[in-house]
Amino acid sequence: SFAVFLGFRPLARRLDAALPDVAGIGSNRLIGVTGSVISAIGSTPGAAGMVRVGAEDWRADTVDEIALPVGARVRVLEVRGTRLVVEPVEPVGPFQLSEPR
């Protein structure tokens, strides 16, 4: 069985070399894609909001910890576990997050 493994190793290397870059597989396919904020993102660390990218909703933080209101257009910069790191597509003016009830 070890000899079979060694025999198929060159074939496996050729097949791996023919594969496309894996950066576009899984959640990494979202990098560079635009979406919209559906739950405001706060300006304090850990104050994640929600964004919709395509048909999927994701928890999201901003790269510079800037607040983003509902409806703001964002671009995905990075995927960190189950959260997206986003930046606004257009400059967003300051706004006040409503107090939690």
VEXLUM-477484 format. One record per residue (C-alpha): residue number from 1; residue in one letter; x, y, z. Coordinates in pm, 1 decimal, padded with zeros to 6 digits, m for minus. Layout:
<pts>
<pt><num>NUM</num><residuo>a</residuo><px>X</px><py>Y</py><pz>Z</pz></pt>
...
</pts>
This chain:
<pts>
<pt><num>1</num><residuo>s</residuo><px>00000.0</px><py>00000.0</py><pz>00000.0</pz></pt>
<pt><num>2</num><residuo>f</residuo><px>00294.4</px><py>00234.8</py><pz>00062.4</pz></pt>
<pt><num>3</num><residuo>a</residuo><px>00424.7</px><py>00162.2</py><pz>m00286.8</pz></pt>
<pt><num>4</num><residuo>v</residuo><px>00085.9</px><py>00256.0</py><pz>m00434.4</pz></pt>
<pt><num>5</num><residuo>f</residuo><px>00096.2</px><py>00580.5</py><pz>m00236.4</pz></pt>
<pt><num>6</num><residuo>l</residuo><px>00441.2</px><py>00662.1</py><pz>m00376.1</pz></pt>
<pt><num>7</num><residuo>g</residuo><px>00327.0</px><py>00572.3</py><pz>m00725.8</pz></pt>
<pt><num>8</num><residuo>f</residuo><px>00028.7</px><py>00809.4</py><pz>m00717.7</pz></pt>
<pt><num>9</num><residuo>r</residuo><px>00215.5</px><py>01099.1</py><pz>m00558.7</pz></pt>
<pt><num>10</num><residuo>p</residuo><px>00345.0</px><py>01245.9</py><pz>m00890.3</pz></pt>
<pt><num>11</num><residuo>l</residuo><px>m00009.0</px><py>01233.1</py><pz>m01032.5</pz></pt>
<pt><num>12</num><residuo>a</residuo><px>m00146.4</px><py>01409.9</py><pz>m00725.7</pz></pt>
<pt><num>13</num><residuo>r</residuo><px>00114.4</px><py>01686.7</py><pz>m00760.1</pz></pt>
<pt><num>14</num><residuo>r</residuo><px>00021.7</px><py>01744.4</py><pz>m01126.0</pz></pt>
<pt><num>15</num><residuo>l</residuo><px>m00348.8</px><py>01756.9</py><pz>m01043.5</pz></pt>
<pt><num>16</num><residuo>d</residuo><px>m00287.0</px><py>02000.7</py><pz>m00754.5</pz></pt>
<pt><num>17</num><residuo>a</residuo><px>m00084.8</px><py>02227.9</py><pz>m00982.8</pz></pt>
<pt><num>18</num><residuo>a</residuo><px>m00375.4</px><py>02236.2</py><pz>m01229.5</pz></pt>
<pt><num>19</num><residuo>l</residuo><px>m00626.7</px><py>02352.9</py><pz>m00966.9</pz></pt>
<pt><num>20</num><residuo>p</residuo><px>m00727.2</px><py>02719.7</py><pz>m00961.5</pz></pt>
<pt><num>21</num><residuo>d</residuo><px>m00625.4</px><py>02947.2</py><pz>m00673.9</pz></pt>
<pt><num>22</num><residuo>v</residuo><px>m00824.8</px><py>02846.6</py><pz>m00364.5</pz></pt>
<pt><num>23</num><residuo>a</residuo><px>m00875.7</px><py>03208.1</py><pz>m00253.9</pz></pt>
<pt><num>24</num><residuo>g</residuo><px>m01218.5</px><py>03207.8</py><pz>m00421.8</pz></pt>
<pt><num>25</num><residuo>i</residuo><px>m01344.3</px><py>02897.5</py><pz>m00244.9</pz></pt>
<pt><num>26</num><residuo>g</residuo><px>m01569.2</px><py>02894.2</py><pz>00062.0</pz></pt>
<pt><num>27</num><residuo>s</residuo><px>m01623.6</px><py>03220.8</py><pz>00245.8</pz></pt>
<pt><num>28</num><residuo>n</residuo><px>m01314.6</px><py>03371.1</py><pz>00079.7</pz></pt>
<pt><num>29</num><residuo>r</residuo><px>m01521.6</px><py>03404.9</py><pz>m00237.6</pz></pt>
<pt><num>30</num><residuo>l</residuo><px>m01680.2</px><py>03709.2</py><pz>m00071.8</pz></pt>
<pt><num>31</num><residuo>i</residuo><px>m01359.2</px><py>03915.4</py><pz>m00067.4</pz></pt>
<pt><num>32</num><residuo>g</residuo><px>m01406.5</px><py>04218.5</py><pz>m00291.7</pz></pt>
<pt><num>33</num><residuo>v</residuo><px>m01783.6</px><py>04169.6</py><pz>m00320.2</pz></pt>
<pt><num>34</num><residuo>t</residuo><px>m02017.9</px><py>04453.9</py><pz>m00222.6</pz></pt>
<pt><num>35</num><residuo>g</residuo><px>m02317.1</px><py>04428.8</py><pz>00005.2</pz></pt>
<pt><num>36</num><residuo>s</residuo><px>m02534.7</px><py>04641.6</py><pz>00229.1</pz></pt>
<pt><num>37</num><residuo>v</residuo><px>m02564.9</px><py>04694.2</py><pz>00603.6</pz></pt>
<pt><num>38</num><residuo>i</residuo><px>m02888.8</px><py>04547.0</py><pz>00742.8</pz></pt>
<pt><num>39</num><residuo>s</residuo><px>m02811.1</px><py>04604.0</py><pz>01113.4</pz></pt>
<pt><num>40</num><residuo>a</residuo><px>m02600.3</px><py>04908.5</py><pz>01206.7</pz></pt>
<pt><num>41</num><residuo>i</residuo><px>m02231.2</px><py>04850.4</py><pz>01275.6</pz></pt>
<pt><num>42</num><residuo>g</residuo><px>m02105.5</px><py>05035.2</py><pz>01584.7</pz></pt>
<pt><num>43</num><residuo>s</residuo><px>m01780.4</px><py>05225.8</py><pz>01622.0</pz></pt>
<pt><num>44</num><residuo>t</residuo><px>m01656.0</px><py>05047.0</py><pz>01933.8</pz></pt>
<pt><num>45</num><residuo>p</residuo><px>m01449.4</px><py>04727.1</py><pz>01920.1</pz></pt>
<pt><num>46</num><residuo>g</residuo><px>m01674.4</px><py>04422.4</py><pz>01905.9</pz></pt>
<pt><num>47</num><residuo>a</residuo><px>m01982.5</px><py>04624.8</py><pz>01803.8</pz></pt>
<pt><num>48</num><residuo>a</residuo><px>m02052.2</px><py>04410.2</py><pz>01501.2</pz></pt>
<pt><num>49</num><residuo>g</residuo><px>m02356.1</px><py>04459.5</py><pz>01286.4</pz></pt>
<pt><num>50</num><residuo>m</residuo><px>m02503.7</px><py>04255.6</py><pz>01004.8</pz></pt>
<pt><num>51</num><residuo>v</residuo><px>m02446.3</px><py>04286.3</py><pz>00632.3</pz></pt>
<pt><num>52</num><residuo>r</residuo><px>m02615.3</px><py>04116.2</py><pz>00339.8</pz></pt>
<pt><num>53</num><residuo>v</residuo><px>m02385.0</px><py>03997.4</py><pz>00064.3</pz></pt>
<pt><num>54</num><residuo>g</residuo><px>m02575.8</px><py>03836.1</py><pz>m00217.2</pz></pt>
<pt><num>55</num><residuo>a</residuo><px>m02839.5</px><py>03619.9</py><pz>m00051.7</pz></pt>
<pt><num>56</num><residuo>e</residuo><px>m02637.9</px><py>03564.4</py><pz>00268.8</pz></pt>
<pt><num>57</num><residuo>d</residuo><px>m02641.1</px><py>03758.0</py><pz>00596.3</pz></pt>
<pt><num>58</num><residuo>w</residuo><px>m02309.8</px><py>03788.6</py><pz>00784.4</pz></pt>
<pt><num>59</num><residuo>r</residuo><px>m02190.1</px><py>03947.2</py><pz>01109.1</pz></pt>
<pt><num>60</num><residuo>a</residuo><px>m01948.9</px><py>04225.1</py><pz>01019.3</pz></pt>
<pt><num>61</num><residuo>d</residuo><px>m01699.1</px><py>04470.2</py><pz>01165.2</pz></pt>
<pt><num>62</num><residuo>t</residuo><px>m01535.4</px><py>04765.5</py><pz>00994.5</pz></pt>
<pt><num>63</num><residuo>v</residuo><px>m01163.3</px><py>04783.8</py><pz>00938.3</pz></pt>
<pt><num>64</num><residuo>d</residuo><px>m01128.2</px><py>05125.3</py><pz>01108.7</pz></pt>
<pt><num>65</num><residuo>e</residuo><px>m01405.4</px><py>05073.0</py><pz>01366.6</pz></pt>
<pt><num>66</num><residuo>i</residuo><px>m01621.9</px><py>05337.7</py><pz>01203.3</pz></pt>
<pt><num>67</num><residuo>a</residuo><px>m01997.1</px><py>05331.2</py><pz>01251.3</pz></pt>
<pt><num>68</num><residuo>l</residuo><px>m02210.3</px><py>05241.6</py><pz>00950.2</pz></pt>
<pt><num>69</num><residuo>p</residuo><px>m02587.4</px><py>05295.0</py><pz>00934.5</pz></pt>
<pt><num>70</num><residuo>v</residuo><px>m02844.8</px><py>05056.5</py><pz>00791.8</pz></pt>
<pt><num>71</num><residuo>g</residuo><px>m02843.9</px><py>05077.7</py><pz>00413.6</pz></pt>
<pt><num>72</num><residuo>a</residuo><px>m02476.9</px><py>05174.9</py><pz>00375.3</pz></pt>
<pt><num>73</num><residuo>r</residuo><px>m02299.8</px><py>05000.5</py><pz>00087.1</pz></pt>
<pt><num>74</num><residuo>v</residuo><px>m01989.7</px><py>04807.0</py><pz>00193.0</pz></pt>
<pt><num>75</num><residuo>r</residuo><px>m01708.2</px><py>04606.4</py><pz>00032.1</pz></pt>
<pt><num>76</num><residuo>v</residuo><px>m01573.7</px><py>04288.6</py><pz>00194.1</pz></pt>
<pt><num>77</num><residuo>l</residuo><px>m01201.0</px><py>04315.2</py><pz>00271.6</pz></pt>
<pt><num>78</num><residuo>e</residuo><px>m01141.0</px><py>04001.5</py><pz>00476.8</pz></pt>
<pt><num>79</num><residuo>v</residuo><px>m01308.5</px><py>03700.7</py><pz>00633.2</pz></pt>
<pt><num>80</num><residuo>r</residuo><px>m01221.4</px><py>03631.0</py><pz>00998.2</pz></pt>
<pt><num>81</num><residuo>g</residuo><px>m01387.9</px><py>03311.1</py><pz>01107.3</pz></pt>
<pt><num>82</num><residuo>t</residuo><px>m01760.8</px><py>03377.8</py><pz>01086.0</pz></pt>
<pt><num>83</num><residuo>r</residuo><px>m01728.3</px><py>03756.7</py><pz>01057.2</pz></pt>
<pt><num>84</num><residuo>l</residuo><px>m01659.3</px><py>03978.7</py><pz>00761.2</pz></pt>
<pt><num>85</num><residuo>v</residuo><px>m01434.7</px><py>04283.2</py><pz>00777.7</pz></pt>
<pt><num>86</num><residuo>v</residuo><px>m01584.9</px><py>04553.8</py><pz>00557.9</pz></pt>
<pt><num>87</num><residuo>e</residuo><px>m01523.3</px><py>04909.7</py><pz>00443.6</pz></pt>
<pt><num>88</num><residuo>p</residuo><px>m01776.8</px><py>05160.2</py><pz>00314.2</pz></pt>
<pt><num>89</num><residuo>v</residuo><px>m01798.1</px><py>05186.9</py><pz>m00062.9</pz></pt>
<pt><num>90</num><residuo>e</residuo><px>m01879.8</px><py>05557.9</py><pz>m00031.9</pz></pt>
<pt><num>91</num><residuo>p</residuo><px>m01789.5</px><py>05796.6</py><pz>00250.8</pz></pt>
<pt><num>92</num><residuo>v</residuo><px>m02046.8</px><py>05787.0</py><pz>00529.4</pz></pt>
<pt><num>93</num><residuo>g</residuo><px>m02117.2</px><py>06089.3</py><pz>00746.9</pz></pt>
<pt><num>94</num><residuo>p</residuo><px>m02140.0</px><py>06059.6</py><pz>01126.5</pz></pt>
<pt><num>95</num><residuo>f</residuo><px>m02463.6</px><py>05923.6</py><pz>01267.4</pz></pt>
<pt><num>96</num><residuo>q</residuo><px>m02597.0</px><py>05829.3</py><pz>01608.8</pz></pt>
<pt><num>97</num><residuo>l</residuo><px>m02671.2</px><py>05467.3</py><pz>01689.0</pz></pt>
<pt><num>98</num><residuo>s</residuo><px>m02995.9</px><py>05432.3</py><pz>01880.6</pz></pt>
<pt><num>99</num><residuo>e</residuo><px>m02965.8</px><py>05311.3</py><pz>02239.1</pz></pt>
<pt><num>100</num><residuo>p</residuo><px>m03050.0</px><py>04943.0</py><pz>02292.1</pz></pt>
<pt><num>101</num><residuo>r</residuo><px>m03381.1</px><py>04879.9</py><pz>02462.9</pz></pt>
</pts>
